[in-house]
Amino acid sequence: MIVLKNVQATDSEQLLLIENEGFPVEEAATKEAFEERIQLIPDTFIVAKKKGEIVGYINGPIINQPYITDDLFEKIKRNPNRGGYQSILGLAVSKQARNQGIAKMLIEKMEELVKENERKGITLTCKQELVSFYEKCGFINHGLSQSQHGGVSWYNMVKVREGMD
């Protein structure tokens, strides 16, 4: 059974292992970035646990605009209580736990938080091979992002909260 919880300070080592499994070094979040996210945005940093072990996570700060900018990978601020867009800077599932619907569960948990906190929607960037996955989750492809993160092409994916434009 998968249990979703808010991140704890003691989770950083396990999170880094999954991050480095899922992303090449030029794209992966650093230990410092993870520690800052754990400290500043534990309310929007969710871990998936199976038998007490972290098998996946999703995280990102609340931002004012509908698209992610590269500076977010370096520096974030605490989340406001209401409004804004939920960004997703990281979504990863450990290799042994993939294809079990965990990523979808984590996205659905973020959607619940978006509704509870009256956010405008969710925004993320992804590589071309993941566009169809996010479209199946209800995201709309807004085309190529301005992001230069990791030196690759990213696509802006946005899911507006139901009943809002």
N, CA and C atoms as a LAMMPS dump frame, in Angstrom:
ITEM: TIMESTEP
0
ITEM: NUMBER OF ATOMS
495
ITEM: BOX BOUNDS ff ff ff
-5.0000000000000000e+02 5.0000000000000000e+02
-5.0000000000000000e+02 5.0000000000000000e+02
-5.0000000000000000e+02 5.0000000000000000e+02
ITEM: ATOMS id mol type element x y z
1 1 1 N 0.84 -1.193 0
2 1 2 C 0 0 0
3 1 3 C 0.885 1.257 0
4 2 1 N 0.476 2.233 -0.765
5 2 2 C 1.213 3.498 -0.86
6 2 3 C 0.583 4.515 0.086
7 3 1 N 1.432 5.166 0.879
8 3 2 C 0.973 6.208 1.798
9 3 3 C 1.617 7.525 1.352
10 4 1 N 0.806 8.582 1.232
11 4 2 C 1.314 9.907 0.857
12 4 3 C 1.413 10.772 2.107
13 5 1 N 2.584 11.405 2.288
14 5 2 C 2.828 12.238 3.469
15 5 3 C 3.614 13.474 3.074
16 6 1 N 3.571 14.476 3.948
17 6 2 C 4.44 15.636 3.751
18 6 3 C 5.874 15.227 4.064
19 7 1 N 6.794 15.837 3.361
20 7 2 C 8.214 15.536 3.521
21 7 3 C 8.687 15.84 4.944
22 8 1 N 9.703 15.108 5.378
23 8 2 C 10.36 15.347 6.664
24 8 3 C 11.824 15.679 6.405
25 9 1 N 12.445 16.401 7.312
26 9 2 C 13.858 16.771 7.153
27 9 3 C 14.75 15.537 6.987
28 10 1 N 14.366 14.444 7.619
29 10 2 C 15.178 13.22 7.566
30 10 3 C 15.059 12.474 6.229
31 11 1 N 14.218 12.948 5.332
32 11 2 C 13.988 12.254 4.057
33 11 3 C 15.016 12.579 2.981
34 12 1 N 15.867 13.583 3.189
35 12 2 C 16.667 14.103 2.081
36 12 3 C 17.582 13.076 1.415
37 13 1 N 18.186 12.164 2.18
38 13 2 C 19.089 11.176 1.566
39 13 3 C 18.342 10.269 0.593
40 14 1 N 17.195 9.729 1.033
41 14 2 C 16.4 8.856 0.158
42 14 3 C 15.909 9.62 -1.071
43 15 1 N 15.513 10.871 -0.866
44 15 2 C 15.02 11.686 -1.984
45 15 3 C 16.11 11.902 -3.027
46 16 1 N 17.321 12.18 -2.569
47 16 2 C 18.434 12.401 -3.503
48 16 3 C 18.73 11.163 -4.334
49 17 1 N 18.629 9.986 -3.73
50 17 2 C 18.857 8.744 -4.48
51 17 3 C 17.847 8.615 -5.624
52 18 1 N 16.573 8.884 -5.326
53 18 2 C 15.524 8.789 -6.352
54 18 3 C 15.717 9.878 -7.411
55 19 1 N 16.04 11.084 -6.976
56 19 2 C 16.27 12.197 -7.908
57 19 3 C 17.378 11.84 -8.897
58 20 1 N 18.462 11.281 -8.394
59 20 2 C 19.599 10.961 -9.257
60 20 3 C 19.366 9.724 -10.12
61 21 1 N 18.41 8.887 -9.733
62 21 2 C 17.98 7.77 -10.589
63 21 3 C 17.162 8.294 -11.765
64 22 1 N 16.384 9.351 -11.484
65 22 2 C 15.409 9.831 -12.456
66 22 3 C 15.891 10.933 -13.377
67 23 1 N 16.957 11.636 -12.985
68 23 2 C 17.41 12.784 -13.767
69 23 3 C 18.919 12.746 -13.947
70 24 1 N 19.399 13.139 -15.138
71 24 2 C 20.85 13.269 -15.308
72 24 3 C 21.386 14.387 -14.411
73 25 1 N 22.673 14.337 -14.133
74 25 2 C 23.278 15.243 -13.15
75 25 3 C 23.021 16.714 -13.464
76 26 1 N 22.994 17.112 -14.749
77 26 2 C 22.789 18.526 -15.087
78 26 3 C 21.345 18.983 -14.859
79 27 1 N 20.421 18.044 -14.679
80 27 2 C 19.02 18.397 -14.427
81 27 3 C 18.604 18.135 -12.985
82 28 1 N 19.3 17.254 -12.303
83 28 2 C 18.9 16.834 -10.957
84 28 3 C 19.036 17.965 -9.953
85 29 1 N 18.117 17.984 -9.003
86 29 2 C 18.202 18.954 -7.908
87 29 3 C 19.384 18.588 -7.02
88 30 1 N 20.026 19.603 -6.485
89 30 2 C 21.163 19.383 -5.584
90 30 3 C 20.648 19.104 -4.172
91 31 1 N 21.531 18.611 -3.336
92 31 2 C 21.205 18.381 -1.931
93 31 3 C 20.741 19.693 -1.293
94 32 1 N 21.429 20.795 -1.627
95 32 2 C 21.067 22.104 -1.067
96 32 3 C 19.67 22.53 -1.519
97 33 1 N 19.346 22.29 -2.796
98 33 2 C 18.015 22.643 -3.301
99 33 3 C 16.941 21.83 -2.576
100 34 1 N 17.199 20.532 -2.386
101 34 2 C 16.242 19.696 -1.657
102 34 3 C 16.061 20.19 -0.226
103 35 1 N 17.156 20.485 0.44
104 35 2 C 17.053 20.931 1.831
105 35 3 C 16.279 22.244 1.938
106 36 1 N 16.486 23.14 0.959
107 36 2 C 15.742 24.393 0.955
108 36 3 C 14.247 24.131 0.731
109 37 1 N 13.926 23.236 -0.203
110 37 2 C 12.51 22.91 -0.456
111 37 3 C 11.874 22.259 0.77
112 38 1 N 12.602 21.351 1.426
113 38 2 C 12.078 20.683 2.617
114 38 3 C 11.797 21.724 3.703
115 39 1 N 12.683 22.678 3.845
116 39 2 C 12.545 23.708 4.888
117 39 3 C 11.446 24.708 4.55
118 40 1 N 11.39 25.175 3.291
119 40 2 C 10.491 26.283 2.933
120 40 3 C 9.108 25.852 2.454
121 41 1 N 9.002 24.695 1.782
122 41 2 C 7.704 24.319 1.197
123 41 3 C 7.277 22.892 1.557
124 42 1 N 7.362 22.497 2.838
125 42 2 C 6.949 21.133 3.186
126 42 3 C 5.47 20.882 2.9
127 43 1 N 4.684 21.964 2.815
128 43 2 C 3.253 21.831 2.529
129 43 3 C 2.989 21.39 1.082
130 44 1 N 3.928 21.643 0.171
131 44 2 C 3.759 21.21 -1.22
132 44 3 C 4.939 20.327 -1.646
133 45 1 N 5.43 19.541 -0.709
134 45 2 C 6.479 18.554 -0.973
135 45 3 C 5.956 17.246 -0.375
136 46 1 N 5.448 16.384 -1.248
137 46 2 C 4.764 15.166 -0.832
138 46 3 C 5.624 13.954 -1.204
139 47 1 N 5.76 13.028 -0.262
140 47 2 C 6.479 11.791 -0.532
141 47 3 C 5.495 10.631 -0.542
142 48 1 N 5.796 9.649 -1.39
143 48 2 C 5.031 8.399 -1.439
144 48 3 C 5.877 7.337 -0.755
145 49 1 N 5.279 6.673 0.237
146 49 2 C 6.008 5.642 0.97
147 49 3 C 5.319 4.289 0.807
148 50 1 N 6.159 3.272 0.7
149 50 2 C 5.679 1.896 0.634
150 50 3 C 6.503 1.124 1.651
151 51 1 N 5.827 0.548 2.648
152 51 2 C 6.505 -0.167 3.745
153 51 3 C 7.575 0.706 4.397
154 52 1 N 7.263 1.981 4.585
155 52 2 C 8.172 2.887 5.273
156 52 3 C 9.294 3.466 4.429
157 53 1 N 9.459 2.979 3.202
158 53 2 C 10.508 3.481 2.313
159 53 3 C 9.916 4.469 1.323
160 54 1 N 10.633 5.539 1.046
161 54 2 C 10.174 6.504 0.038
162 54 3 C 10.363 5.892 -1.344
163 55 1 N 9.282 5.881 -2.123
164 55 2 C 9.345 5.334 -3.484
165 55 3 C 9.09 6.406 -4.547
166 56 1 N 8.717 7.607 -4.106
167 56 2 C 8.49 8.69 -5.053
168 56 3 C 8.181 9.979 -4.323
169 57 1 N 8.185 11.067 -5.073
170 57 2 C 7.884 12.366 -4.473
171 57 3 C 7.466 13.34 -5.564
172 58 1 N 6.835 14.422 -5.094
173 58 2 C 6.472 15.557 -5.95
174 58 3 C 6.7 16.811 -5.113
175 59 1 N 7.215 17.86 -5.745
176 59 2 C 7.424 19.096 -4.996
177 59 3 C 7.457 20.297 -5.925
178 60 1 N 7.171 21.457 -5.34
179 60 2 C 7.27 22.709 -6.073
180 60 3 C 6.639 23.836 -5.287
181 61 1 N 7.171 25.041 -5.459
182 61 2 C 6.611 26.201 -4.769
183 61 3 C 5.405 26.779 -5.52
184 62 1 N 4.687 27.643 -4.828
185 62 2 C 3.597 28.403 -5.455
186 62 3 C 4.24 29.604 -6.149
187 63 1 N 3.84 29.836 -7.404
188 63 2 C 4.375 30.964 -8.17
189 63 3 C 3.219 31.821 -8.68
190 64 1 N 3.519 33.045 -9.077
191 64 2 C 2.461 33.972 -9.505
192 64 3 C 2.075 33.813 -10.964
193 65 1 N 2.969 33.303 -11.777
194 65 2 C 2.708 33.214 -13.22
195 65 3 C 2.473 31.761 -13.627
196 66 1 N 1.865 31.542 -14.816
197 66 2 C 1.53 30.176 -15.198
198 66 3 C 2.694 29.341 -15.739
199 67 1 N 3.896 29.912 -15.852
200 67 2 C 5.024 29.142 -16.369
201 67 3 C 6.207 29.183 -15.412
202 68 1 N 6.919 28.083 -15.361
203 68 2 C 8.115 27.959 -14.528
204 68 3 C 9.275 28.703 -15.168
205 69 1 N 10.058 29.389 -14.342
206 69 2 C 11.269 30.054 -14.809
207 69 3 C 12.479 29.386 -14.149
208 70 1 N 13.621 29.43 -14.84
209 70 2 C 14.801 28.699 -14.374
210 70 3 C 15.289 29.118 -12.998
211 71 1 N 15.026 30.369 -12.604
212 71 2 C 15.504 30.807 -11.289
213 71 3 C 14.888 30.003 -10.146
214 72 1 N 13.731 29.374 -10.387
215 72 2 C 13.081 28.574 -9.35
216 72 3 C 13.916 27.353 -8.962
217 73 1 N 14.748 26.887 -9.888
218 73 2 C 15.573 25.725 -9.573
219 73 3 C 16.694 26.114 -8.609
220 74 1 N 16.94 27.422 -8.482
221 74 2 C 18.001 27.926 -7.611
222 74 3 C 17.455 28.449 -6.287
223 75 1 N 16.378 29.249 -6.348
224 75 2 C 15.922 29.947 -5.142
225 75 3 C 14.398 29.989 -5.121
226 76 1 N 13.832 29.595 -3.986
227 76 2 C 12.378 29.65 -3.833
228 76 3 C 12.029 30.384 -2.546
229 77 1 N 10.728 30.697 -2.404
230 77 2 C 10.225 31.355 -1.198
231 77 3 C 9.136 30.479 -0.581
232 78 1 N 8.778 30.803 0.648
233 78 2 C 7.663 30.094 1.299
234 78 3 C 6.38 30.302 0.496
235 79 1 N 5.488 29.34 0.58
236 79 2 C 4.224 29.418 -0.147
237 79 3 C 3.234 30.367 0.523
238 80 1 N 2.498 31.147 -0.291
239 80 2 C 1.389 31.922 0.278
240 80 3 C 0.259 30.951 0.662
241 81 1 N -0.628 31.379 1.526
242 81 2 C -1.721 30.504 1.949
243 81 3 C -2.729 30.224 0.851
244 82 1 N -2.964 31.219 -0.006
245 82 2 C -3.994 31.088 -1.049
246 82 3 C -3.469 31.648 -2.367
247 83 1 N -4.111 31.195 -3.462
248 83 2 C -3.833 31.761 -4.778
249 83 3 C -2.546 31.272 -5.409
250 84 1 N -2.247 31.841 -6.578
251 84 2 C -1.046 31.482 -7.325
252 84 3 C -1.182 30.153 -8.052
253 85 1 N -0.113 29.765 -8.696
254 85 2 C -0.048 28.487 -9.405
255 85 3 C 0.86 27.541 -8.644
256 86 1 N 0.426 26.299 -8.538
257 86 2 C 1.289 25.262 -7.967
258 86 3 C 2.274 24.836 -9.046
259 87 1 N 3.558 25.096 -8.828
260 87 2 C 4.537 24.602 -9.794
261 87 3 C 5.005 23.223 -9.346
262 88 1 N 5.434 22.434 -10.305
263 88 2 C 6.057 21.153 -9.986
264 88 3 C 7.482 21.208 -10.517
265 89 1 N 8.429 21.284 -9.588
266 89 2 C 9.842 21.296 -9.978
267 89 3 C 10.387 19.882 -10.046
268 90 1 N 9.803 18.991 -9.256
269 90 2 C 10.288 17.622 -9.242
270 90 3 C 9.165 16.635 -9.05
271 91 1 N 9.159 15.598 -9.879
272 91 2 C 8.258 14.452 -9.744
273 91 3 C 9.087 13.26 -10.168
274 92 1 N 9.332 12.357 -9.242
275 92 2 C 10.147 11.187 -9.572
276 92 3 C 9.677 9.985 -8.764
277 93 1 N 9.827 8.821 -9.386
278 93 2 C 9.49 7.551 -8.746
279 93 3 C 10.716 6.654 -8.879
280 94 1 N 11.043 5.943 -7.801
281 94 2 C 12.221 5.069 -7.847
282 94 3 C 12.043 3.991 -8.911
283 95 1 N 13.159 3.536 -9.46
284 95 2 C 13.111 2.574 -10.572
285 95 3 C 12.279 1.345 -10.23
286 96 1 N 12.449 0.803 -9.021
287 96 2 C 11.728 -0.432 -8.685
288 96 3 C 10.236 -0.222 -8.458
289 97 1 N 9.794 1.03 -8.348
290 97 2 C 8.374 1.293 -8.069
291 97 3 C 7.641 1.909 -9.263
292 98 1 N 8.286 1.967 -10.421
293 98 2 C 7.642 2.599 -11.58
294 98 3 C 6.528 1.723 -12.151
295 99 1 N 5.66 2.367 -12.939
296 99 2 C 4.53 1.697 -13.601
297 99 3 C 3.539 1.086 -12.612
298 100 1 N 3.393 1.718 -11.461
299 100 2 C 2.407 1.288 -10.455
300 100 3 C 1.398 2.394 -10.168
301 101 1 N 1.428 3.471 -10.967
302 101 2 C 0.475 4.557 -10.784
303 101 3 C 0.86 5.553 -9.694
304 102 1 N 2.095 5.478 -9.195
305 102 2 C 2.517 6.359 -8.101
306 102 3 C 2.619 7.812 -8.561
307 103 1 N 3.169 8.054 -9.744
308 103 2 C 3.271 9.433 -10.25
309 103 3 C 1.877 10.05 -10.36
310 104 1 N 0.923 9.28 -10.873
311 104 2 C -0.451 9.767 -11.009
312 104 3 C -1.051 10.075 -9.625
313 105 1 N -0.791 9.222 -8.64
314 105 2 C -1.283 9.464 -7.278
315 105 3 C -0.719 10.77 -6.717
316 106 1 N 0.568 11.002 -6.966
317 106 2 C 1.204 12.226 -6.47
318 106 3 C 0.612 13.467 -7.132
319 107 1 N 0.353 13.391 -8.449
320 107 2 C -0.276 14.516 -9.159
321 107 3 C -1.674 14.76 -8.592
322 108 1 N -2.426 13.684 -8.357
323 108 2 C -3.784 13.833 -7.811
324 108 3 C -3.758 14.472 -6.426
325 109 1 N -2.74 14.148 -5.622
326 109 2 C -2.602 14.775 -4.297
327 109 3 C -2.351 16.28 -4.455
328 110 1 N -1.517 16.654 -5.416
329 110 2 C -1.279 18.088 -5.668
330 110 3 C -2.57 18.766 -6.117
331 111 1 N -3.369 18.073 -6.925
332 111 2 C -4.645 18.646 -7.374
333 111 3 C -5.558 18.925 -6.175
334 112 1 N -5.569 18.003 -5.194
335 112 2 C -6.36 18.227 -3.979
336 112 3 C -5.881 19.49 -3.255
337 113 1 N -4.561 19.637 -3.14
338 113 2 C -4.001 20.816 -2.463
339 113 3 C -4.342 22.1 -3.219
340 114 1 N -4.345 22.03 -4.552
341 114 2 C -4.701 23.194 -5.373
342 114 3 C -6.137 23.628 -5.064
343 115 1 N -7.05 22.662 -4.998
344 115 2 C -8.449 22.987 -4.693
345 115 3 C -8.579 23.542 -3.283
346 116 1 N -7.97 22.85 -2.3
347 116 2 C -8.07 23.271 -0.895
348 116 3 C -7.559 24.695 -0.685
349 117 1 N -6.501 25.062 -1.405
350 117 2 C -5.838 26.352 -1.182
351 117 3 C -6.149 27.388 -2.257
352 118 1 N -7.203 27.117 -3.044
353 118 2 C -7.702 28.065 -4.044
354 118 3 C -6.613 28.551 -4.99
355 119 1 N -5.78 27.618 -5.451
356 119 2 C -4.76 27.947 -6.443
357 119 3 C -5.426 28.008 -7.82
358 120 1 N -4.75 28.674 -8.757
359 120 2 C -5.294 28.807 -10.11
360 120 3 C -5.133 27.526 -10.919
361 121 1 N -4.096 26.757 -10.608
362 121 2 C -3.855 25.523 -11.339
363 121 3 C -2.467 25.005 -11.035
364 122 1 N -2.046 24.039 -11.858
365 122 2 C -0.724 23.43 -11.709
366 122 3 C 0.074 23.674 -12.982
367 123 1 N 1.351 23.975 -12.819
368 123 2 C 2.222 24.171 -13.969
369 123 3 C 3.515 23.385 -13.776
370 124 1 N 4.029 22.875 -14.873
371 124 2 C 5.293 22.158 -14.837
372 124 3 C 5.929 22.226 -16.215
373 125 1 N 7.186 21.853 -16.275
374 125 2 C 7.836 21.677 -17.566
375 125 3 C 8.272 20.223 -17.655
376 126 1 N 8.218 19.675 -18.861
377 126 2 C 8.668 18.303 -19.05
378 126 3 C 9.326 18.164 -20.418
379 127 1 N 10.038 17.063 -20.576
380 127 2 C 10.651 16.763 -21.864
381 127 3 C 9.59 16.161 -22.784
382 128 1 N 9.881 16.192 -24.073
383 128 2 C 8.9 15.765 -25.068
384 128 3 C 8.334 14.369 -24.811
385 129 1 N 9.185 13.438 -24.347
386 129 2 C 8.702 12.066 -24.162
387 129 3 C 7.681 11.926 -23.033
388 130 1 N 7.542 12.964 -22.198
389 130 2 C 6.558 12.902 -21.109
390 130 3 C 5.299 13.73 -21.377
391 131 1 N 5.263 14.444 -22.501
392 131 2 C 4.094 15.283 -22.813
393 131 3 C 2.811 14.447 -22.801
394 132 1 N 2.818 13.279 -23.44
395 132 2 C 1.58 12.487 -23.53
396 132 3 C 1.135 11.98 -22.157
397 133 1 N 2.084 11.641 -21.278
398 133 2 C 1.719 11.227 -19.911
399 133 3 C 0.952 12.351 -19.212
400 134 1 N 1.501 13.566 -19.274
401 134 2 C 0.842 14.682 -18.594
402 134 3 C -0.481 15.051 -19.257
403 135 1 N -0.561 14.914 -20.584
404 135 2 C -1.843 15.161 -21.26
405 135 3 C -2.901 14.173 -20.762
406 136 1 N -2.516 12.914 -20.534
407 136 2 C -3.457 11.919 -19.996
408 136 3 C -3.924 12.307 -18.595
409 137 1 N -3.089 13.063 -17.878
410 137 2 C -3.45 13.537 -16.531
411 137 3 C -4.239 14.846 -16.594
412 138 1 N -4.569 15.318 -17.804
413 138 2 C -5.4 16.506 -17.949
414 138 3 C -4.658 17.812 -18.166
415 139 1 N -3.325 17.747 -18.324
416 139 2 C -2.549 18.956 -18.584
417 139 3 C -2.648 19.332 -20.061
418 140 1 N -2.535 20.617 -20.352
419 140 2 C -2.536 21.126 -21.724
420 140 3 C -1.11 21.54 -22.071
421 141 1 N -0.651 21.109 -23.241
422 141 2 C 0.684 21.474 -23.711
423 141 3 C 0.635 22.9 -24.247
424 142 1 N 1.359 23.81 -23.607
425 142 2 C 1.427 25.209 -24.036
426 142 3 C 2.665 25.479 -24.885
427 143 1 N 3.296 24.423 -25.379
428 143 2 C 4.437 24.593 -26.279
429 143 3 C 5.763 24.689 -25.557
430 144 1 N 6.786 24.993 -26.326
431 144 2 C 8.147 25.041 -25.783
432 144 3 C 8.294 26.104 -24.696
433 145 1 N 9.004 25.729 -23.659
434 145 2 C 9.291 26.626 -22.545
435 145 3 C 10.522 27.461 -22.868
436 146 1 N 10.651 28.588 -22.159
437 146 2 C 11.865 29.402 -22.258
438 146 3 C 13.012 28.768 -21.473
439 147 1 N 12.691 27.741 -20.696
440 147 2 C 13.681 27.133 -19.805
441 147 3 C 14.882 26.579 -20.554
442 148 1 N 16.046 26.839 -19.986
443 148 2 C 17.296 26.286 -20.497
444 148 3 C 17.855 25.266 -19.506
445 149 1 N 17.06 24.88 -18.52
446 149 2 C 17.515 24.011 -17.431
447 149 3 C 18.112 22.713 -17.974
448 150 1 N 19.338 22.44 -17.573
449 150 2 C 20.001 21.208 -17.989
450 150 3 C 20.382 21.17 -19.459
451 151 1 N 20.16 22.301 -20.17
452 151 2 C 20.546 22.378 -21.574
453 151 3 C 19.679 21.563 -22.515
454 152 1 N 18.433 21.268 -22.119
455 152 2 C 17.532 20.5 -22.985
456 152 3 C 16.24 21.281 -23.239
457 153 1 N 15.422 20.779 -24.17
458 153 2 C 14.14 21.427 -24.485
459 153 3 C 13.055 20.941 -23.533
460 154 1 N 12.295 21.89 -23.02
461 154 2 C 11.21 21.605 -22.088
462 154 3 C 9.909 22.149 -22.655
463 155 1 N 8.804 21.516 -22.286
464 155 2 C 7.476 21.958 -22.704
465 155 3 C 6.7 22.443 -21.487
466 156 1 N 5.992 23.573 -21.659
467 156 2 C 5.124 24.095 -20.61
468 156 3 C 3.837 23.288 -20.596
469 157 1 N 3.535 22.7 -19.45
470 157 2 C 2.305 21.931 -19.279
471 157 3 C 1.512 22.59 -18.157
472 158 1 N 0.247 22.904 -18.443
473 158 2 C -0.573 23.624 -17.461
474 158 3 C -1.917 22.92 -17.312
475 159 1 N -2.344 22.794 -16.067
476 159 2 C -3.68 22.264 -15.782
477 159 3 C -4.376 23.298 -14.907
478 160 1 N -5.37 23.96 -15.474
479 160 2 C -6.096 24.999 -14.754
480 160 3 C -7.155 24.314 -13.875
481 161 1 N -7.329 24.852 -12.675
482 161 2 C -8.322 24.293 -11.758
483 161 3 C -9.704 24.38 -12.382
484 162 1 N -10.499 23.362 -12.194
485 162 2 C -11.843 23.327 -12.774
486 162 3 C -12.651 24.546 -12.353
487 163 1 N -13.341 25.117 -13.328
488 163 2 C -14.169 26.291 -13.045
489 163 3 C -13.426 27.59 -13.049
490 164 1 N -12.128 27.547 -13.388
491 164 2 C -11.334 28.781 -13.448
492 164 3 C -10.643 28.862 -14.797
493 165 1 N -10.451 30.064 -15.281
494 165 2 C -9.736 30.233 -16.555
495 165 3 C -8.442 30.958 -16.325
